[in-house]
Amino acid sequence: MSTAELVSAGAKTISQAVEFTGIGRTEMYRLMNEGEVAYLKHGDRRLIPVTELRRILAERLVSVGPAAEATAPRSKKNGAAR
């Protein structure tokens, strides 16, 4: 993905990124420091492109489908999935 594509949807501050993703502030800094999340430097500020935040969420998405349902915990009472 080009730089232009990466920033085309805008960027969020760390506080905004934390609110947008639900990922904690410490975890967000860890992801940036380990190079798992691209970010922009604007003076002393770090800004994370919205496309990066969406990518993080997509990578952490747990699929709910036949495979997930097959491994869902069963209720002891009637054997049905919770």
C-alpha positions as CSV (number, residue, x, y, z in Angstrom):
1,M,0.0,0.0,0.0
2,S,1.4,3.4,-0.9
3,T,1.8,6.2,1.6
4,A,-1.0,8.2,-0.2
5,E,-3.3,5.2,0.2
6,L,-2.3,4.7,3.8
7,V,-3.2,8.2,4.8
8,S,-6.1,8.9,2.4
9,A,-8.8,8.1,5.1
10,G,-7.1,10.4,7.6
11,A,-5.3,9.7,10.9
12,K,-6.1,9.6,14.6
13,T,-4.2,10.6,17.7
14,I,-3.3,7.9,20.1
15,S,-6.2,8.8,22.3
16,Q,-8.6,8.7,19.3
17,A,-7.0,5.4,18.1
18,V,-7.5,3.8,21.5
19,E,-11.2,4.8,21.6
20,F,-11.7,3.8,18.0
21,T,-10.2,0.3,18.4
22,G,-10.8,-0.5,22.1
23,I,-7.1,-1.5,22.3
24,G,-5.4,-0.1,25.4
25,R,-3.0,2.8,25.2
26,T,0.0,0.7,26.4
27,E,-0.8,-2.0,23.8
28,M,-1.1,0.7,21.1
29,Y,2.3,2.1,21.9
30,R,3.8,-1.5,22.0
31,L,2.3,-2.2,18.5
32,M,3.9,1.0,17.2
33,N,7.3,0.5,18.9
34,E,7.5,-3.1,17.6
35,G,6.7,-1.9,14.0
36,E,3.4,-3.8,13.9
37,V,1.5,-0.5,13.2
38,A,2.6,2.3,10.9
39,Y,2.3,5.8,12.2
40,L,3.1,9.4,11.3
41,K,5.3,11.8,13.2
42,H,4.0,15.3,13.3
43,G,6.4,17.2,15.6
44,D,6.2,15.3,18.9
45,R,2.8,13.8,18.1
46,R,2.2,10.3,16.7
47,L,-0.8,9.9,14.4
48,I,-2.0,6.5,13.2
49,P,-3.7,6.2,9.8
50,V,-7.3,5.0,10.0
51,T,-6.5,2.4,7.4
52,E,-3.9,0.9,9.9
53,L,-6.5,0.9,12.7
54,R,-9.0,-0.9,10.5
55,R,-6.3,-3.4,9.5
56,I,-5.5,-4.1,13.2
57,L,-9.2,-4.7,13.9
58,A,-9.6,-7.0,10.9
59,E,-6.5,-9.1,11.9
60,R,-7.9,-9.5,15.4
61,L,-11.4,-10.4,14.2
62,V,-12.6,-13.8,15.4
63,S,-14.8,-15.4,12.8
64,V,-18.2,-16.7,13.8
65,G,-19.1,-19.5,11.5
66,P,-19.5,-23.3,11.4
67,A,-16.0,-23.9,12.7
68,A,-16.4,-21.4,15.5
69,E,-19.8,-22.8,16.4
70,A,-18.4,-26.4,16.5
71,T,-15.9,-25.3,19.2
72,A,-18.3,-23.2,21.3
73,P,-18.8,-24.2,24.9
74,R,-21.8,-26.4,25.5
75,S,-24.3,-25.9,28.3
76,K,-24.2,-28.8,30.8
77,K,-27.9,-28.6,31.2
78,N,-29.1,-29.4,27.7
79,G,-26.0,-29.7,25.6
80,A,-26.8,-26.6,23.6
81,A,-24.2,-24.0,22.7
82,R,-24.3,-20.9,24.9
